[in-house]
Amino acid sequence: MTQKNKTIILLRHGKSAWDQVELDDIKRTLLPKGIERTKRSAHYIKEVQIKIEKVISSPANRALETANIVKDYLHLSSIEIENRLYPCDSEQIYNTIIELDDAIDHVLIVAHNTGLTYFAQEYMDANIDNIPTSGLVSCRYTINSWSEFALADRKLNFVVFPKNLS
């Protein structure tokens, strides 16, 4: 059987507000700068014609706002909320991915640090210290089932920091 290429794209939520100390962390929203940088990241995805079949987001407001910006910009149909992505660690991302339907080949995960950075280092061979807000990391895996991705041949597609995008 010929192996398929499956792609994971990680997107860290946009820059969020810290000035409302009475708000629970999960309820923090994006700053205008976070919205703008997320739009830059969405534009990059569109420009390089990255296919996305499924968007999975943390339930935190800032992550959902980020996911909705991308969904609307790229005319995607929906966002799946995954509660275990808040708070976010590498293991929770891993568990989310291995449970994906194998009919899906391209997934976007919108979540938080430090989990995203650790995941990118461990499972994408990304040599980065920190994924900044609205930052993107993508990797392609040669697999038939998501349950195989951790040990599969992989190729880092890109690491994009929105500060560097115009």
C-alpha positions as a Python dict, from the first residue, in 0.01 Angstrom:
ca = {
    (1, 'M'): (0, 0, 0),
    (2, 'T'): (132, 344, -94),
    (3, 'Q'): (181, 572, 202),
    (4, 'K'): (7, 909, 216),
    (5, 'N'): (135, 1246, 324),
    (6, 'K'): (-39, 1394, 625),
    (7, 'T'): (28, 1745, 751),
    (8, 'I'): (8, 1904, 1092),
    (9, 'I'): (7, 2282, 1121),
    (10, 'L'): (47, 2435, 1464),
    (11, 'L'): (-72, 2791, 1527),
    (12, 'R'): (-17, 2964, 1857),
    (13, 'H'): (-303, 3192, 1955),
    (14, 'G'): (-266, 3565, 1885),
    (15, 'K'): (-129, 3818, 2132),
    (16, 'S'): (-379, 3861, 2412),
    (17, 'A'): (-469, 4115, 2678),
    (18, 'W'): (-332, 4092, 3031),
    (19, 'D'): (-480, 4420, 3158),
    (20, 'Q'): (-806, 4277, 3291),
    (21, 'V'): (-676, 4097, 3599),
    (22, 'E'): (-1027, 4006, 3710),
    (23, 'L'): (-1071, 3783, 3403),
    (24, 'D'): (-994, 3414, 3427),
    (25, 'D'): (-704, 3321, 3198),
    (26, 'I'): (-932, 3115, 2973),
    (27, 'K'): (-1145, 3425, 2904),
    (28, 'R'): (-865, 3657, 2790),
    (29, 'T'): (-921, 3801, 2441),
    (30, 'L'): (-697, 3910, 2156),
    (31, 'L'): (-540, 4252, 2135),
    (32, 'P'): (-564, 4446, 1806),
    (33, 'K'): (-198, 4352, 1748),
    (34, 'G'): (-292, 3985, 1797),
    (35, 'I'): (-574, 4013, 1545),
    (36, 'E'): (-348, 4179, 1289),
    (37, 'R'): (-68, 3926, 1327),
    (38, 'T'): (-311, 3636, 1306),
    (39, 'K'): (-445, 3782, 981),
    (40, 'R'): (-86, 3786, 851),
    (41, 'S'): (-49, 3419, 938),
    (42, 'A'): (-381, 3337, 770),
    (43, 'H'): (-270, 3531, 462),
    (44, 'Y'): (53, 3328, 453),
    (45, 'I'): (-146, 3002, 466),
    (46, 'K'): (-360, 3124, 176),
    (47, 'E'): (-67, 3254, -31),
    (48, 'V'): (128, 2929, -15),
    (49, 'Q'): (-193, 2733, -75),
    (50, 'I'): (-179, 2517, 233),
    (51, 'K'): (-472, 2280, 247),
    (52, 'I'): (-658, 2254, 578),
    (53, 'E'): (-933, 1998, 624),
    (54, 'K'): (-987, 2029, 998),
    (55, 'V'): (-929, 2304, 1254),
    (56, 'I'): (-900, 2203, 1619),
    (57, 'S'): (-880, 2472, 1886),
    (58, 'S'): (-830, 2509, 2256),
    (59, 'P'): (-1148, 2635, 2426),
    (60, 'A'): (-970, 2950, 2552),
    (61, 'N'): (-1121, 3269, 2407),
    (62, 'R'): (-791, 3387, 2258),
    (63, 'A'): (-738, 3053, 2080),
    (64, 'L'): (-1096, 3043, 1950),
    (65, 'E'): (-1069, 3403, 1825),
    (66, 'T'): (-745, 3308, 1647),
    (67, 'A'): (-901, 2996, 1495),
    (68, 'N'): (-1205, 3195, 1378),
    (69, 'I'): (-987, 3454, 1205),
    (70, 'V'): (-816, 3177, 1008),
    (71, 'K'): (-1145, 2994, 943),
    (72, 'D'): (-1311, 3309, 808),
    (73, 'Y'): (-1008, 3420, 604),
    (74, 'L'): (-971, 3080, 439),
    (75, 'H'): (-1347, 3009, 414),
    (76, 'L'): (-1322, 2691, 619),
    (77, 'S'): (-1638, 2527, 743),
    (78, 'S'): (-1597, 2480, 1116),
    (79, 'I'): (-1377, 2459, 1423),
    (80, 'E'): (-1368, 2164, 1660),
    (81, 'I'): (-1309, 2263, 2021),
    (82, 'E'): (-1081, 2026, 2210),
    (83, 'N'): (-1097, 2089, 2585),
    (84, 'R'): (-775, 1904, 2662),
    (85, 'L'): (-578, 2167, 2464),
    (86, 'Y'): (-623, 2405, 2760),
    (87, 'P'): (-394, 2417, 2936),
    (88, 'C'): (-176, 2280, 2663),
    (89, 'D'): (109, 2036, 2684),
    (90, 'S'): (282, 1826, 2422),
    (91, 'E'): (115, 1505, 2537),
    (92, 'Q'): (-234, 1654, 2496),
    (93, 'I'): (-153, 1762, 2141),
    (94, 'Y'): (-13, 1415, 2068),
    (95, 'N'): (-331, 1250, 2203),
    (96, 'T'): (-550, 1483, 1999),
    (97, 'I'): (-361, 1394, 1679),
    (98, 'I'): (-352, 1016, 1720),
    (99, 'E'): (-731, 1019, 1758),
    (100, 'L'): (-789, 1198, 1426),
    (101, 'D'): (-992, 1025, 1159),
    (102, 'D'): (-746, 880, 907),
    (103, 'A'): (-956, 1021, 622),
    (104, 'I'): (-823, 1364, 723),
    (105, 'D'): (-482, 1451, 579),
    (106, 'H'): (-432, 1817, 682),
    (107, 'V'): (-504, 1948, 1031),
    (108, 'L'): (-454, 2286, 1199),
    (109, 'I'): (-414, 2287, 1578),
    (110, 'V'): (-465, 2623, 1753),
    (111, 'A'): (-336, 2621, 2108),
    (112, 'H'): (-84, 2755, 2359),
    (113, 'N'): (277, 2750, 2466),
    (114, 'T'): (478, 2585, 2606),
    (115, 'G'): (302, 2279, 2475),
    (116, 'L'): (316, 2386, 2110),
    (117, 'T'): (688, 2458, 2119),
    (118, 'Y'): (771, 2131, 2295),
    (119, 'F'): (555, 1940, 2047),
    (120, 'A'): (726, 2110, 1751),
    (121, 'Q'): (1069, 2027, 1894),
    (122, 'E'): (985, 1665, 1968),
    (123, 'Y'): (756, 1561, 1682),
    (124, 'M'): (845, 1805, 1403),
    (125, 'D'): (1223, 1831, 1453),
    (126, 'A'): (1182, 2210, 1469),
    (127, 'N'): (1492, 2378, 1603),
    (128, 'I'): (1312, 2665, 1777),
    (129, 'D'): (1312, 2795, 2133),
    (130, 'N'): (966, 2950, 2128),
    (131, 'I'): (671, 2974, 1892),
    (132, 'P'): (560, 3337, 1924),
    (133, 'T'): (196, 3442, 1931),
    (134, 'S'): (36, 3386, 1588),
    (135, 'G'): (341, 3178, 1490),
    (136, 'L'): (302, 2881, 1256),
    (137, 'V'): (492, 2553, 1233),
    (138, 'S'): (410, 2281, 982),
    (139, 'C'): (537, 1930, 926),
    (140, 'R'): (454, 1657, 673),
    (141, 'Y'): (448, 1290, 773),
    (142, 'T'): (457, 987, 542),
    (143, 'I'): (189, 770, 703),
    (144, 'N'): (-148, 608, 644),
    (145, 'S'): (-271, 646, 1000),
    (146, 'W'): (-234, 932, 1246),
    (147, 'S'): (-147, 674, 1510),
    (148, 'E'): (188, 628, 1328),
    (149, 'F'): (297, 992, 1305),
    (150, 'A'): (537, 1000, 1603),
    (151, 'L'): (775, 744, 1450),
    (152, 'A'): (718, 825, 1082),
    (153, 'D'): (944, 986, 827),
    (154, 'R'): (879, 1357, 849),
    (155, 'K'): (974, 1682, 683),
    (156, 'L'): (948, 2022, 846),
    (157, 'N'): (755, 2234, 594),
    (158, 'F'): (795, 2578, 748),
    (159, 'V'): (830, 2789, 1059),
    (160, 'V'): (670, 3132, 1018),
    (161, 'F'): (675, 3416, 1267),
    (162, 'P'): (417, 3685, 1182),
    (163, 'K'): (646, 3972, 1284),
    (164, 'N'): (847, 3880, 972),
    (165, 'L'): (543, 3887, 742),
    (166, 'S'): (419, 4206, 581),
}
